[in-house]
Amino acid sequence: MTATGPLHETTSLGVEPEDRSIGELFSAISADLSTLIRQELALAKAELRESATRAGAGAGLLGGAGYAAGMVLLFLSIAAWWGIGQWTGNAWSGVIVAVVWAIVAAILYAVGRAKLREVEGVPQTTETAKKIPSALAGNEETR
């Protein structure tokens, strides 16, 4: 094989790898690493943009579904009001439907508040973030 065969290739600078100084090798590694990081960041941005677009469309559709469900509940409540009004009189039927919705709201509030109290935040991230300054100073604890 010749000096430019597949087992003995030259670099893009025309210099064979073993003929380069350590400084040139570190410079090339640094440049390649910078390029790789920039490309990875560009890829991450593109993926996040696409994900955000899809999430936005999905959120919009869910919002529309929520509005439609609210309209269904409104008209079912009106129908219940009218139906109950056949037995009790129109004024009392409105109160009965309102009390039923107040009970539903109270139950949803209590369950939602209990679920929010269970949220712990980001305890592991908080704990590890507190260790960063001492780790940088060389005082990291050993486990």
HELIX and SHEET records of a PDB file:
HELIX    1   1 PRO A   17  ASP A   19  5                                   3    
HELIX    2   2 ILE A   22  THR A   88  1                                  67    
HELIX    3   3 ASN A   90  ARG A  117  1                                  28    
HELIX    4   4 PRO A  123  LEU A  136  1                                  14    
END                                                                             
